[in-house]
Amino acid sequence: MTAGSSEGLRWFSSSHSNNGGDCVEATADLVTTEGAVSVRDSKAPADAVLTLPAGAFAAFVAGVRESGLTR
């Protein structure tokens, strides 16, 4: 996991977000070039960006779904 830059990336949030600014945004723009997914806090888009290997992000999402932590 590394810190990255969000400049020029296209961000999206879950369709379950309520546009209240309390969500995590992700971008898949780096998957094909770097095999990575970047995430950031929607309340502070200019702050730190975490870039994770695509497989690690997929495992995280699968774990959240399996745990029942989804809305």
N, C-alpha and C positions, 0 to 999 in steps of 0.2 A: 504494500500500500504506500503510495507516495502522494505528496501534495502536488497539485498541478494548476494550470491557468485555465480560466473559463472563457478567455477571449476567442470569439469566433465560433463557439460551439452552440448547437441548437439544443435547448433544454426542454424537458417535459416533466410533468408530474402525473401522479395517478389520477385516473378518472374518478376515483373516490374522494379526491381532494375537494374541499369546499371553498377554495379560493380565499381562505382566511389567512394565508401566509404561514401556516403551521405545517409545512410538509417538506419532504425531501424531493429535490429535483434530480433528474438523471439525464445523461446524454450518452447515446450510443455512437456518436460521431467517430470515436477513436477505435471502435471494435475492429474494423477492417484494416486499419493502418498499424495499430499498436496492440490489438487484442485486449483492449481495456474498456472499462465503463467508468465514467466520472460521476460523482454525486456531490451535491452542495445543499446548504440550508436555504430554503426559499426566502426566509426573512433577512438573510444577509448574503445576497448573491455575489457581492464583491469580495467577500471573505474567502477563507480556505476552501479549496476543492480537493476532494479525495479521489484518487484514481486507483481503481482496483483491477486485477486481472479479470477478464470476462467470466472465467470459470468460477472465481471466488464470489463475484456478484450473483451469478446464477444460483450458486449454493446457498447464499444468504436469502435470496428471494424464495427458494424452495423451502428453506427452514422456517421462514415466516409463515408461509402458506400451510405447512404441515403442523405448525404449533397452534394454529387457530388465532393468531394475533391480528388477522385481517379484520376489517370492519364488516 
